Amino acid sequence: MMKLYDSPLSGNCHKVRLLMSLLDLEYESVPINMAEMAHKTPDYVAINPLGQVPVLDDDGEVIRDSQAILVYLAAKFGDGRWLPKDDPYALGHVSEWLSFSANEMSHGCAASRALVLFNRDGDLEGARTLARKALGILDDHLAAREWLVGDAPTVADIANYVYAGLVHQGGINPHEFTNVSTWLGRVEALEGYIGMAALPAPK
Ligand SMILES: N[C@@H](CCC(=O)N[C@@H](CS)C(=O)NCC(=O)O)C(=O)O
């Protein structure tokens, strides 16, 4: 069975948990106690030299990074959905939004949430400014479309959904971004959707 090195409050892990659930995949969650720095032990660093979660182990095939894991799962189990493998232009756009998730959403939305939630030192106002800029770009993009790429949900939506849905934990009002709010609701209405702490429960 697949193993996910996991942490309950990690939004990056939740991207993977969410796609696993949407794809109705079984897996074993291996909890990594980040408060006790279990992600920095030699045993764990041998699995992921970056000392981060999530990591997926699919029968010895080990992949780190939430975006990379989403691509792997969609390519292997998506049955033609979630990743437009045969459409180079659409695939390029999906990659664009995966990068956006790993950069703009991470440095803005995820960072401001982490600074507040885990009481870390850092530039909270700077992170909030980056978060609002990223959410504004998402909001403009979603003004005339239901999903980030094409006319069906893809891993691009899942990768960006989680930290967009958690922005209130970083002190940002999600209702400032009406198209983003509507799109969050679309993801939450998908069959197989699951929430996490501070994200809505399935309807
Ligand atoms: N690009 C990675 C980032 C992973 C990441 O930052 N994970 C956090 C938990 S949400 C972590 O393990 N942080 C510990 C660290 O960076 O030392 C991904 O998308 O999976």
The ligand as a Gaussian input file, in Angstrom:
#p B3LYP/6-31G(d) Opt

LIG

0 1
 N        7.676000      22.481000      -1.911000
 C        7.305000      21.582000      -0.842000
 C        7.264000      22.330000       0.468000
 C        7.020000      21.375000       1.629000
 C        7.012000      22.085000       2.946000
 O        7.421000      23.265000       3.080000
 N        6.548000      21.355000       3.944000
 C        6.533000      21.893000       5.265000
 C        5.265000      21.441000       5.996000
 S        3.827000      22.160000       5.231000
 C        7.744000      21.378000       5.985000
 O        8.011000      20.190000       5.957000
 N        8.498000      22.284000       6.617000
 C        9.671000      21.951000       7.341000
 C       10.903000      22.574000       6.780000
 O       10.860000      23.174000       5.683000
 O       11.929000      22.474000       7.426000
 C        5.955000      20.942000      -1.147000
 O        5.169000      21.551000      -1.876000
 O        5.706000      19.829000      -0.676000

